[in-house]
């Protein structure tokens, strides 16, 4: 059974229908997980788009998945009312799935429908 305290991740836009796709992290660890995926030591600023690279793993020799715009929305002023980070990346299904996988590998769980 899943907890409502989990940090969840999912693709938030229709896959393969646009040049840009969004992957959304939501929950108490969203900012920490995002910073790990981006290999950032300094936290993202709230309501500020940050150009960065998303990486496949936390390893320093990990290869980049894509260049993204990462935007942090601090609770309660977000789409879900929780801390949210959105990665705006190239809309390729492979790119978006790799970002989701990187977030899962860093502590998020895949969001359930609904």
N, CA, C and O atoms as a printed pandas DataFrame, in Angstrom:
     atom_number atom_name residue_name chain_id  residue_number  x_coord  y_coord  z_coord
0              1         N          UNK        A               1    0.837   -1.185    0.000
1              2        CA          UNK        A               1    0.000    0.000    0.000
2              3         C          UNK        A               1    0.882    1.249    0.000
3              4         O          UNK        A               1    1.916    1.298    0.666
4              5         N          UNK        A               2    0.461    2.232   -0.744
5              6        CA          UNK        A               2    1.225    3.463   -0.842
6              7         C          UNK        A               2    0.776    4.465    0.213
7              8         O          UNK        A               2   -0.375    4.460    0.647
8              9         N          UNK        A               3    1.697    5.311    0.610
9             10        CA          UNK        A               3    1.420    6.348    1.594
10            11         C          UNK        A               3    1.182    7.682    0.889
11            12         O          UNK        A               3    1.767    7.954   -0.160
12            13         N          UNK        A               4    0.326    8.502    1.469
13            14        CA          UNK        A               4    0.119    9.842    0.910
14            15         C          UNK        A               4    1.327   10.739    1.154
15            16         O          UNK        A               4    1.396   11.848    0.625
16            17         N          UNK        A               5    2.279   10.262    1.951
17            18        CA          UNK        A               5    3.519   11.007    2.188
18            19         C          UNK        A               5    4.597   10.691    1.158
19            20         O          UNK        A               5    5.680   11.275    1.202
20            21         N          UNK        A               6    4.317    9.776    0.233
21            22        CA          UNK        A               6    5.287    9.436   -0.806
22            23         C          UNK        A               6    5.485   10.616   -1.752
23            24         O          UNK        A               6    4.590   11.442   -1.934
24            25         N          UNK        A               7    6.657   10.678   -2.340
25            26        CA          UNK        A               7    6.904   11.617   -3.434
26            27         C          UNK        A               7    6.700   10.834   -4.718
27            28         O          UNK        A               7    7.304    9.781   -4.922
28            29         N          UNK        A               8    5.842   11.359   -5.582
29            30        CA          UNK        A               8    5.471   10.643   -6.802
30            31         C          UNK        A               8    6.014   11.369   -8.032
31            32         O          UNK        A               8    6.307   12.564   -7.998
32            33         N          UNK        A               9    6.136   10.606   -9.113
33            34        CA          UNK        A               9    6.628   11.154  -10.372
34            35         C          UNK        A               9    5.800   10.577  -11.512
35            36         O          UNK        A               9    5.382    9.420  -11.472
36            37         N          UNK        A              10    5.571   11.401  -12.526
37            38        CA          UNK        A              10    4.849   10.943  -13.714
38            39         C          UNK        A              10    5.074   11.934  -14.850
39            40         O          UNK        A              10    5.428   13.093  -14.631
40            41         N          UNK        A              11    4.864   11.453  -16.049
41            42        CA          UNK        A              11    4.854   12.330  -17.216
42            43         C          UNK        A              11    3.516   13.068  -17.179
43            44         O          UNK        A              11    2.463   12.444  -17.050
44            45         N          UNK        A              12    3.558   14.393  -17.291
45            46        CA          UNK        A              12    2.359   15.214  -17.113
46            47         C          UNK        A              12    1.767   15.728  -18.423
47            48         O          UNK        A              12    0.756   16.429  -18.411
48            49         N          UNK        A              13    2.381   15.390  -19.541
49            50        CA          UNK        A              13    1.897   15.842  -20.845
50            51         C          UNK        A              13    1.687   14.634  -21.741
51            52         O          UNK        A              13    2.279   13.582  -21.500
52            53         N          UNK        A              14    0.853   14.763  -22.775
53            54        CA          UNK        A              14    0.681   13.639  -23.704
54            55         C          UNK        A              14    2.022   13.284  -24.352
55            56         O          UNK        A              14    2.700   14.154  -24.900
56            57         N          UNK        A              15    2.396   12.026  -24.290
57            58        CA          UNK        A              15    3.697   11.578  -24.794
58            59         C          UNK        A              15    3.692   11.558  -26.321
59            60         O          UNK        A              15    2.778   11.022  -26.947
60            61         N          UNK        A              16    4.725   12.149  -26.902
61            62        CA          UNK        A              16    4.913   12.102  -28.346
62            63         C          UNK        A              16    4.060   13.075  -29.131
63            64         O          UNK        A              16    4.016   12.995  -30.358
64            65         N          UNK        A              17    3.379   13.996  -28.457
65            66        CA          UNK        A              17    2.499   14.931  -29.157
66            67         C          UNK        A              17    3.022   16.356  -29.198
67            68         O          UNK        A              17    2.342   17.243  -29.715
68            69         N          UNK        A              18    4.195   16.594  -28.674
69            70        CA          UNK        A              18    4.731   17.950  -28.681
70            71         C          UNK        A              18    6.239   17.950  -28.623
71            72         O          UNK        A              18    6.863   16.941  -28.296
72            73         N          UNK        A              19    6.811   19.077  -28.940
73            74        CA          UNK        A              19    8.259   19.207  -28.901
74            75         C          UNK        A              19    8.813   19.232  -27.490
75            76         O          UNK        A              19    9.972   18.886  -27.260
76            77         N          UNK        A              20    7.972   19.646  -26.537
77            78        CA          UNK        A              20    8.360   19.706  -25.128
78            79         C          UNK        A              20    7.416   18.815  -24.334
79            80         O          UNK        A              20    6.210   18.795  -24.577
80            81         N          UNK        A              21    7.979   18.082  -23.386
81            82        CA          UNK        A              21    7.182   17.265  -22.472
82            83         C          UNK        A              21    7.537   17.626  -21.047
83            84         O          UNK        A              21    8.639   18.099  -20.772
84            85         N          UNK        A              22    6.598   17.400  -20.138
85            86        CA          UNK        A              22    6.820   17.733  -18.730
86            87         C          UNK        A              22    6.770   16.476  -17.880
87            88         O          UNK        A              22    5.861   15.656  -18.010
88            89         N          UNK        A              23    7.763   16.339  -17.006
89            90        CA          UNK        A              23    7.771   15.303  -15.974
90            91         C          UNK        A              23    7.572   16.034  -14.651
91            92         O          UNK        A              23    8.297   16.978  -14.337
92            93         N          UNK        A              24    6.571   15.581  -13.872
93            94        CA          UNK        A              24    6.240   16.268  -12.617
94            95         C          UNK        A              24    6.549   15.384  -11.419
95            96         O          UNK        A              24    6.139   14.226  -11.358
96            97         N          UNK        A              25    7.280   15.952  -10.469
97            98        CA          UNK        A              25    7.538   15.347   -9.154
98            99         C          UNK        A              25    6.663   16.072   -8.148
99           100         O          UNK        A              25    6.589   17.300   -8.175
100          101         N          UNK        A              26    5.993   15.340   -7.256
101          102        CA          UNK        A              26    5.150   15.970   -6.250
102          103         C          UNK        A              26    5.268   15.223   -4.937
103          104         O          UNK        A              26    5.142   13.999   -4.894
104          105         N          UNK        A              27    5.511   15.964   -3.865
105          106        CA          UNK        A              27    5.598   15.354   -2.547
106          107         C          UNK        A              27    6.699   15.971   -1.718
107          108         O          UNK        A              27    7.408   16.867   -2.177
108          109         N          UNK        A              28    6.845   15.486   -0.483
109          110        CA          UNK        A              28    7.781   16.115    0.452
110          111         C          UNK        A              28    9.252   16.040    0.042
111          112         O          UNK        A              28   10.045   16.873    0.482
112          113         N          UNK        A              29    9.634   15.078   -0.777
113          114        CA          UNK        A              29   11.035   14.946   -1.202
114          115         C          UNK        A              29   11.277   15.436   -2.628
115          116         O          UNK        A              29   12.345   15.195   -3.192
116          117         N          UNK        A              30   10.296   16.122   -3.215
117          118        CA          UNK        A              30   10.408   16.541   -4.618
118          119         C          UNK        A              30   11.662   17.372   -4.879
119          120         O          UNK        A              30   12.375   17.130   -5.853
120          121         N          UNK        A              31   11.933   18.340   -4.025
121          122        CA          UNK        A              31   13.099   19.206   -4.243
122          123         C          UNK        A              31   14.403   18.428   -4.112
123          124         O          UNK        A              31   15.306   18.601   -4.930
124          125         N          UNK        A              32   14.516   17.575   -3.098
125          126        CA          UNK        A              32   15.741   16.781   -2.911
126          127         C          UNK        A              32   15.964   15.823   -4.074
127          128         O          UNK        A              32   17.086   15.686   -4.560
128          129         N          UNK        A              33   14.905   15.163   -4.519
129          130        CA          UNK        A              33   15.023   14.220   -5.637
130          131         C          UNK        A              33   15.415   14.969   -6.903
131          132         O          UNK        A              33   16.286   14.518   -7.646
132          133         N          UNK        A              34   14.779   16.107   -7.155
133          134        CA          UNK        A              34   15.111   16.896   -8.344
134          135         C          UNK        A              34   16.570   17.331   -8.323
135          136         O          UNK        A              34   17.263   17.229   -9.335
136          137         N          UNK        A              35   17.037   17.812   -7.186
137          138        CA          UNK        A              35   18.437   18.245   -7.088
138          139         C          UNK        A              35   19.391   17.081   -7.325
139          140         O          UNK        A              35   20.468   17.268   -7.892
140          141         N          UNK        A              36   19.009   15.891   -6.900
141          142        CA          UNK        A              36   19.831   14.710   -7.138
142          143         C          UNK        A              36   19.861   14.349   -8.625
143          144         O          UNK        A              36   20.925   14.053   -9.168
144          145         N          UNK        A              37   18.700   14.372   -9.284
145          146        CA          UNK        A              37   18.629   14.070  -10.722
146          147         C          UNK        A              37   19.434   15.093  -11.521
147          148         O          UNK        A              37   20.029   14.760  -12.545
148          149         N          UNK        A              38   19.449   16.332  -11.050
149          150        CA          UNK        A              38   20.164   17.403  -11.750
150          151         C          UNK        A              38   21.622   17.538  -11.324
151          152         O          UNK        A              38   22.347   18.379  -11.855
152          153         N          UNK        A              39   22.061   16.703  -10.355
153          154        CA          UNK        A              39   23.414   16.805   -9.792
154          155         C          UNK        A              39   23.675   18.211   -9.256
155          156         O          UNK        A              39   24.751   18.770   -9.469
156          157         N          UNK        A              40   22.692   18.782   -8.563
157          158        CA          UNK        A              40   22.821   20.123   -7.975
158          159         C          UNK        A              40   23.026   20.022   -6.478
159          160         O          UNK        A              40   22.336   19.265   -5.794
160          161         N          UNK        A              41   23.971   20.782   -5.977
161          162        CA          UNK        A              41   24.161   20.889   -4.527
162          163         C          UNK        A              41   23.320   22.033   -3.967
163          164         O          UNK        A              41   22.860   21.973   -2.827
164          165         N          UNK        A              42   23.123   23.070   -4.769
165          166        CA          UNK        A              42   22.341   24.234   -4.362
166          167         C          UNK        A              42   20.875   24.009   -4.759
167          168         O          UNK        A              42   20.601   23.660   -5.907
168          169         N          UNK        A              43   19.933   24.204   -3.831
169          170        CA          UNK        A              43   18.516   23.973   -4.156
170          171         C          UNK        A              43   18.002   24.908   -5.250
171          172         O          UNK        A              43   18.533   26.000   -5.451
172          173         N          UNK        A              44   16.980   24.468   -5.939
173          174        CA          UNK        A              44   16.311   25.302   -6.930
174          175         C          UNK        A              44   15.565   26.427   -6.216
175          176         O          UNK        A              44   15.091   26.254   -5.094
176          177         N          UNK        A              45   15.467   27.571   -6.870
177          178        CA          UNK        A              45   14.690   28.686   -6.327
178          179         C          UNK        A              45   13.218   28.470   -6.658
179          180         O          UNK        A              45   12.891   28.008   -7.751
180          181         N          UNK        A              46   12.340   28.796   -5.737
181          182        CA          UNK        A              46   10.907   28.666   -5.978
182          183         C          UNK        A              46   10.457   29.620   -7.079
183          184         O          UNK        A              46   10.881   30.774   -7.134
184          185         N          UNK        A              47    9.587   29.113   -7.957
185          186        CA          UNK        A              47    8.979   29.876   -9.048
186          187         C          UNK        A              47   10.006   30.518   -9.982
187          188         O          UNK        A              47    9.814   31.629  -10.475
188          189         N          UNK        A              48   11.089   29.798  -10.207
189          190        CA          UNK        A              48   12.164   30.276  -11.072
190          191         C          UNK        A              48   12.594   29.111  -11.962
191          192         O          UNK        A              48   12.972   28.053  -11.461
192          193         N          UNK        A              49   12.537   29.303  -13.275
193          194        CA          UNK        A              49   12.966   28.250  -14.202
194          195         C          UNK        A              49   14.489   28.225  -14.259
195          196         O          UNK        A              49   15.127   29.250  -14.499
196          197         N          UNK        A              50   15.063   27.054  -14.039
197          198        CA          UNK        A              50   16.509   26.874  -14.017
198          199         C          UNK        A              50   16.920   25.936  -15.143
199          200         O          UNK        A              50   16.429   24.811  -15.229
200          201         N          UNK        A              51   17.814   26.393  -16.001
201          202        CA          UNK        A              51   18.345   25.554  -17.068
202          203         C          UNK        A              51   19.385   24.613  -16.470
203          204         O          UNK        A              51   20.322   25.057  -15.806
204          205         N          UNK        A              52   19.219   23.319  -16.706
205          206        CA          UNK        A              52   20.119   22.320  -16.117
206          207         C          UNK        A              52   20.123   21.071  -16.986
207          208         O          UNK        A              52   19.394   20.982  -17.974
208          209         N          UNK        A              53   20.947   20.118  -16.606
209          210        CA          UNK        A              53   20.959   18.813  -17.265
210          211         C          UNK        A              53   20.425   17.773  -16.287
211          212         O          UNK        A              53   20.757   17.787  -15.102
212          213         N          UNK        A              54   19.598   16.877  -16.802
213          214        CA          UNK        A              54   19.107   15.747  -16.008
214          215         C          UNK        A              54   20.017   14.555  -16.292
215          216         O          UNK        A              54   20.370   14.293  -17.442
216          217         N          UNK        A              55   20.394   13.837  -15.234
217          218        CA          UNK        A              55   21.325   12.719  -15.354
218          219         C          UNK        A              55   20.649   11.399  -15.013
219          220         O          UNK        A              55   19.660   11.363  -14.280
220          221         N          UNK        A              56   21.200   10.306  -15.559
221          222        CA          UNK        A              56   20.621    8.980  -15.385
222          223         C          UNK        A              56   20.758    8.444  -13.972
223          224         O          UNK        A              56   19.915    7.665  -13.528
224          225         N          UNK        A              57   21.793    8.840  -13.258
225          226        CA          UNK        A              57   21.979    8.346  -11.893
226          227         C          UNK        A              57   22.740    9.379  -11.083
227          228         O          UNK        A              57   23.184   10.402  -11.605
228          229         N          UNK        A              58   22.880    9.090   -9.795
229          230        CA          UNK        A              58   23.594   10.001   -8.897
230          231         C          UNK        A              58   25.102    9.941   -9.084
231          232         O          UNK        A              58   25.815   10.810   -8.581
232          233         N          UNK        A              59   25.603    8.937   -9.793
233          234        CA          UNK        A              59   27.044    8.795   -9.993
234          235         C          UNK        A              59   27.597   10.001  -10.737
235          236         O          UNK        A              59   26.980   10.494  -11.681
236          237         N          UNK        A              60   28.746   10.465  -10.315
237          238        CA          UNK        A              60   29.346   11.641  -10.943
238          239         C          UNK        A              60   29.730   11.390  -12.399
239          240         O          UNK        A              60   29.844   12.337  -13.177
240          241         N          UNK        A              61   29.929   10.127  -12.776
241          242        CA          UNK        A              61   30.290    9.820  -14.163
242          243         C          UNK        A              61   29.068    9.437  -15.000
243          244         O          UNK        A              61   29.218    8.955  -16.123
244          245         N          UNK        A              62   27.884    9.640  -14.478
245          246        CA          UNK        A              62   26.639    9.331  -15.173
246          247         C          UNK        A              62   26.472   10.232  -16.392
247          248         O          UNK        A              62   26.881   11.393  -16.370
248          249         N          UNK        A              63   25.873    9.702  -17.450
249          250        CA          UNK        A              63   25.670   10.511  -18.648
250          251         C          UNK        A              63   24.368   11.305  -18.547
251          252         O          UNK        A              63   23.409   10.891  -17.895
252          253         N          UNK        A              64   24.370   12.454  -19.213
253          254        CA          UNK        A              64   23.194   13.325  -19.204
254          255         C          UNK        A              64   22.086   12.720  -20.053
255          256         O          UNK        A              64   22.343   12.128  -21.101
256          257         N          UNK        A              65   20.858   12.874  -19.591
257          258        CA          UNK        A              65   19.689   12.435  -20.352
258          259         C          UNK        A              65   19.303   13.527  -21.344
259          260         O          UNK        A              65   19.123   13.268  -22.534
260          261         N          UNK        A              66   19.178   14.758  -20.833
261          262        CA          UNK        A              66   18.716   15.869  -21.656
262          263         C          UNK        A              66   18.960   17.175  -20.907
263          264         O          UNK        A              66   19.173   17.185  -19.694
264          265         N          UNK        A              67   18.926   18.252  -21.641
265          266        CA          UNK        A              67   18.933   19.570  -21.023
266          267         C          UNK        A              67   17.480   19.915  -20.718
267          268         O          UNK        A              67   16.611   19.745  -21.573
268          269         N          UNK        A              68   17.208   20.397  -19.508
269          270        CA          UNK        A              68   15.837   20.646  -19.070
270          271         C          UNK        A              68   15.713   22.041  -18.461
271          272         O          UNK        A              68   16.705   22.666  -18.085
272          273         N          UNK        A              69   14.486   22.505  -18.376
273          274        CA          UNK        A              69   14.149   23.639  -17.526
274          275         C          UNK        A              69   13.475   23.040  -16.306
275          276         O          UNK        A              69   12.454   22.365  -16.431
276          277         N          UNK        A              70   14.029   23.278  -15.136
277          278        CA          UNK        A              70   13.459   22.762  -13.895
278          279         C          UNK        A              70   12.813   23.924  -13.148
279          280         O          UNK        A              70   13.439   24.962  -12.929
280          281         N          UNK        A              71   11.558   23.738  -12.761
281          282        CA          UNK        A              71   10.831   24.774  -12.042
282          283         C          UNK        A              71   10.289   24.190  -10.748
283          284         O          UNK        A              71    9.615   23.160  -10.751
284          285         N          UNK        A              72   10.589   24.858   -9.644
285          286        CA          UNK        A              72   10.172   24.414   -8.311
286          287         C          UNK        A              72    9.001   25.265   -7.838
287          288         O          UNK        A              72    9.059   26.495   -7.874
288          289         N          UNK        A              73    7.941   24.602   -7.397
289          290        CA          UNK        A              73    6.772   25.259   -6.827
290          291         C          UNK        A              73    6.641   24.795   -5.383
291          292         O          UNK        A              73    6.340   23.629   -5.126
292          293         N          UNK        A              74    6.865   25.698   -4.449
293          294        CA          UNK        A              74    6.832   25.365   -3.022
294          295         C          UNK        A              74    5.385   25.278   -2.542
295          296         O          UNK        A              74    4.541   26.092   -2.917
296          297         N          UNK        A              75    5.119   24.277   -1.707
297          298        CA          UNK        A              75    3.772   24.132   -1.161
298          299         C          UNK        A              75    3.432   25.347   -0.295
299          300         O          UNK        A              75    4.335   25.924    0.311
300          301         N          UNK        A              76    2.206   25.739   -0.219
301          302        CA          UNK        A              76    1.019   25.170   -0.850
302          303         C          UNK        A              76    0.704   25.785   -2.210
303          304         O          UNK        A              76   -0.342   25.492   -2.788
304          305         N          UNK        A              77    1.593   26.634   -2.733
305          306        CA          UNK        A              77    1.334   27.344   -3.988
306          307         C          UNK        A              77    1.783   26.519   -5.186
307          308         O          UNK        A              77    2.666   26.936   -5.937
308          309         N          UNK        A              78    1.174   25.345   -5.366
309          310        CA          UNK        A              78    1.530   24.467   -6.483
310          311         C          UNK        A              78    0.280   23.786   -7.023
311          312         O          UNK        A              78   -0.805   23.900   -6.453
312          313         N          UNK        A              79    0.452   23.084   -8.121
313          314        CA          UNK        A              79   -0.649   22.367   -8.772
314          315         C          UNK        A              79   -1.295   21.351   -7.834
315          316         O          UNK        A              79   -2.512   21.168   -7.871
316          317         N          UNK        A              80   -0.509   20.696   -7.005
317          318        CA          UNK        A              80   -1.017   19.645   -6.116
318          319         C          UNK        A              80   -1.161   20.100   -4.665
319          320         O          UNK        A              80   -1.714   19.367   -3.844
320          321         N          UNK        A              81   -0.674   21.292   -4.338
321          322        CA          UNK        A              81   -0.669   21.749   -2.953
322          323         C          UNK        A              81    0.543   21.262   -2.176
323          324         O          UNK        A              81    0.747   21.660   -1.029
324          325         N          UNK        A              82    1.348   20.405   -2.791
325          326        CA          UNK        A              82    2.584   19.887   -2.191
326          327         C          UNK        A              82    3.769   20.564   -2.871
327          328         O          UNK        A              82    3.589   21.325   -3.822
328          329         N          UNK        A              83    4.983   20.289   -2.386
329          330        CA          UNK        A              83    6.168   20.706   -3.130
330          331         C          UNK        A              83    6.140   19.998   -4.480
331          332         O          UNK        A              83    5.912   18.790   -4.549
332          333         N          UNK        A              84    6.370   20.749   -5.547
333          334        CA          UNK        A              84    6.352   20.203   -6.908
334          335         C          UNK        A              84    7.579   20.706   -7.652
335          336         O          UNK        A              84    7.963   21.868   -7.524
336          337         N          UNK        A              85    8.191   19.819   -8.433
337          338        CA          UNK        A              85    9.224   20.221   -9.390
338          339         C          UNK        A              85    8.797   19.684  -10.743
339          340         O          UNK        A              85    8.464   18.507  -10.882
340          341         N          UNK        A              86    8.811   20.558  -11.737
341          342        CA          UNK        A              86    8.505   20.146  -13.102
342          343         C          UNK        A              86    9.760   20.262  -13.951
343          344         O          UNK        A              86   10.446   21.285  -13.942
344          345         N          UNK        A              87   10.046   19.191  -14.686
345          346        CA          UNK        A              87   11.133   19.182  -15.655
346          347         C          UNK        A              87   10.509   19.355  -17.032
347          348         O          UNK        A              87    9.734   18.502  -17.464
348          349         N          UNK        A              88   10.827   20.428  -17.721
349          350        CA          UNK        A              88   10.408   20.616  -19.106
350          351         C          UNK        A              88   11.575   20.157  -19.971
351          352         O          UNK        A              88   12.646   20.763  -19.970
352          353         N          UNK        A              89   11.347   19.077  -20.706
353          354        CA          UNK        A              89   12.411   18.454  -21.501
354          355         C          UNK        A              89   11.929   18.281  -22.937
355          356         O          UNK        A              89   10.776   18.578  -23.249
356          357         N          UNK        A              90   12.808   17.802  -23.805
357          358        CA          UNK        A              90   12.378   17.468  -25.154
358          359         C          UNK        A              90   11.317   16.378  -25.067
359          360         O          UNK        A              90   11.402   15.490  -24.218
360          361         N          UNK        A              91   10.318   16.443  -25.944
361          362        CA          UNK        A              91    9.130   15.599  -25.833
362          363         C          UNK        A              91    9.279   14.151  -26.245
363          364         O          UNK        A              91    8.281   13.432  -26.293
364          365         N          UNK        A              92   10.476   13.694  -26.542
365          366        CA          UNK        A              92   10.688   12.297  -26.913
366          367         C          UNK        A              92   10.250   11.368  -25.783
367          368         O          UNK        A              92   10.636   11.580  -24.633
368          369         N          UNK        A              93    9.447   10.338  -26.087
369          370        CA          UNK        A              93    9.041    9.392  -25.043
370          371         C          UNK        A              93   10.226    8.770  -24.310
371          372         O          UNK        A              93   10.149    8.535  -23.104
372          373         N          UNK        A              94   11.309    8.504  -25.012
373          374        CA          UNK        A              94   12.490    7.898  -24.385
374          375         C          UNK        A              94   13.104    8.862  -23.371
375          376         O          UNK        A              94   13.456    8.453  -22.265
376          377         N          UNK        A              95   13.235   10.125  -23.735
377          378        CA          UNK        A              95   13.795   11.127  -22.824
378          379         C          UNK        A              95   12.930   11.244  -21.575
379          380         O          UNK        A              95   13.450   11.226  -20.459
380          381         N          UNK        A              96   11.626   11.362  -21.750
381          382        CA          UNK        A              96   10.723   11.532  -20.609
382          383         C          UNK        A              96   10.745   10.311  -19.695
383          384         O          UNK        A              96   10.760   10.457  -18.473
384          385         N          UNK        A              97   10.747    9.109  -20.270
385          386        CA          UNK        A              97   10.799    7.885  -19.453
386          387         C          UNK        A              97   12.116    7.784  -18.686
387          388         O          UNK        A              97   12.134    7.315  -17.549
388          389         N          UNK        A              98   13.210    8.216  -19.294
389          390        CA          UNK        A              98   14.504    8.172  -18.589
390          391         C          UNK        A              98   14.536    9.140  -17.410
391          392         O          UNK        A              98   15.136    8.843  -16.377
392          393         N          UNK        A              99   13.900   10.283  -17.560
393          394        CA          UNK        A              99   13.830   11.222  -16.436
394          395         C          UNK        A              99   12.975   10.625  -15.321
395          396         O          UNK        A              99   13.331   10.732  -14.148
396          397         N          UNK        A             100   11.862   10.005  -15.671
397          398        CA          UNK        A             100   11.018    9.330  -14.673
398          399         C          UNK        A             100   11.823    8.249  -13.959
399          400         O          UNK        A             100   11.783    8.156  -12.732
400          401         N          UNK        A             101   12.551    7.434  -14.713
401          402        CA          UNK        A             101   13.360    6.359  -14.123
402          403         C          UNK        A             101   14.427    6.922  -13.189
403          404         O          UNK        A             101   14.660    6.370  -12.114
404          405         N          UNK        A             102   15.072    8.010  -13.586
405          406        CA          UNK        A             102   16.088    8.633  -12.723
406          407         C          UNK        A             102   15.464    9.103  -11.415
407          408         O          UNK        A             102   16.071    8.956  -10.355
408          409         N          UNK        A             103   14.267    9.663  -11.476
409          410        CA          UNK        A             103   13.582   10.113  -10.253
410          411         C          UNK        A             103   13.206    8.923   -9.370
411          412         O          UNK        A             103   13.333    8.996   -8.147
412          413         N          UNK        A             104   12.749    7.839   -9.975
413          414        CA          UNK        A             104   12.410    6.630   -9.208
414          415         C          UNK        A             104   13.663    6.066   -8.550
415          416         O          UNK        A             104   13.634    5.672   -7.384
416          417         N          UNK        A             105   14.757    6.026   -9.294
417          418        CA          UNK        A             105   16.020    5.510   -8.749
418          419         C          UNK        A             105   16.545    6.372   -7.597
419          420         O          UNK        A             105   17.386    5.926   -6.817
420          421         N          UNK        A             106   16.049    7.594   -7.496
421          422        CA          UNK        A             106   16.503    8.526   -6.467
422          423         C          UNK        A             106   15.509    8.646   -5.309
423          424         O          UNK        A             106   15.745    9.414   -4.377
424          425         N          UNK        A             107   14.407    7.902   -5.354
425          426        CA          UNK        A             107   13.508    7.882   -4.200
426          427         C          UNK        A             107   12.044    8.158   -4.458
427          428         O          UNK        A             107   11.229    8.001   -3.548
428          429         N          UNK        A             108   11.680    8.559   -5.654
429          430        CA          UNK        A             108   10.263    8.773   -5.961
430          431         C          UNK        A             108    9.622    7.431   -6.312
431          432         O          UNK        A             108   10.312    6.445   -6.571
432          433         N          UNK        A             109    8.308    7.414   -6.317
433          434        CA          UNK        A             109    7.599    6.247   -6.844
434          435         C          UNK        A             109    6.715    6.719   -7.987
435          436         O          UNK        A             109    6.304    7.879   -8.037
436          437         N          UNK        A             110    6.431    5.804   -8.901
437          438        CA          UNK        A             110    5.588    6.126  -10.043
438          439         C          UNK        A             110    4.176    6.430   -9.557
439          440         O          UNK        A             110    3.615    5.680   -8.758
440          441         N          UNK        A             111    3.610    7.517  -10.033
441          442        CA          UNK        A             111    2.255    7.901   -9.640
442          443         C          UNK        A             111    1.244    6.904  -10.203
443          444         O          UNK        A             111    1.416    6.380  -11.304
444          445         N          UNK        A             112    0.209    6.659   -9.445
445          446        CA          UNK        A             112   -0.905    5.820   -9.894
446          447         C          UNK        A             112   -1.908    6.705  -10.639
447          448         O          UNK        A             112   -1.956    7.912  -10.403
448          449         N          UNK        A             113   -2.704    6.123  -11.529
449          450        CA          UNK        A             113   -3.731    6.926  -12.206
450          451         C          UNK        A             113   -4.719    7.524  -11.204
451          452         O          UNK        A             113   -5.042    6.922  -10.180
452          453         N          UNK        A             114   -5.181    8.717  -11.533
453          454        CA          UNK        A             114   -6.239    9.320  -10.710
454          455         C          UNK        A             114   -5.849   10.508   -9.933
455          456         O          UNK        A             114   -6.674   11.076   -9.217
